[in-house]
Amino acid sequence: MTALWQDLVTYLVSGSTLVAGTDLFVGDLLPSPDDVTVLFEYPGMGPRETFGDNTKPAVIRPRIQVLGRAGGTATAAYTNARTRVRTVYDLLTVVANEQLSGTTYFRGEAIQEPFMLHRDENDRVVFACNFDIWRVAE
């Protein structure tokens, strides 16, 4: 079983124009390039237990935050940053009982719609969205 971030990067790259290591990163919003999408894992909800096998929880629910950052003119930066996050939103919210890199994912649930988080120190627009990810325990 691969790590959550590995499964999601593979899934996002296969369903979009994002390129891992070029404009799709995990865990660090680097100073460049200007136009990037970044995934951050953070603690989610408690696991779901079921009757039967008690060696581990049946379902774990980690959370991820997706940031999309873009530079350029005000309107273009806003649109590009929002589109970056919306692309991930559109891909994750349709996950339903699927195998991603051999791991069962029950759902990708957006906690909210993509929103503008802020402008960074270089006046680039940053959008965000948070997700509950329901998957089988590792």
C-alpha positions, 0 to 999 in steps of 0.5 A, a space after each residue: 500500500 502506498 502513501 496517501 500523497 503518492 496515490 493522489 499525485 498519481 491520480 491527479 497527474 493521470 486525470 489532468 495536465 498537472 506534472 509532478 515535480 514541475 507544477 504539482 508538489 507535496 508538502 512545500 510551497 516553494 518560492 518558484 515557479 509562480 504557478 503551482 498546485 501543492 498538497 499538504 496532509 494534515 490530521 483528519 477525523 478519527 477512524 471508522 471501526 466495524 465489526 469483525 477484524 479488530 487488528 486495525 480500523 476499517 476506514 481511515 479519514 486523513 485530510 488534505 489541503 490543496 493550494 493553488 498559486 499563480 502569478 501574473 496580472 490580477 485577473 489572470 492570477 486569480 483565475 489560474 490559481 482558482 482553476 488549479 484548485 478547482 481541477 483537483 476539486 473536480 477530480 477528488 469529489 468524484 472518487 467513489 469506491 475506487 482503487 488508486 494505485 492499488 488502495 481502496 478509496 471510498 470517497 474524496 469529500 470536499 470540506 468547502 468550495 475552493 476559496 481565495 486564501 491570500 496574496 503572498 509576499 510577491 502578490 501572487 494569488 493563493 487559493 485553497 480547498 480542504 478534503 476528507 479522504 476516506 480510504 482503507 487503513 494502511 
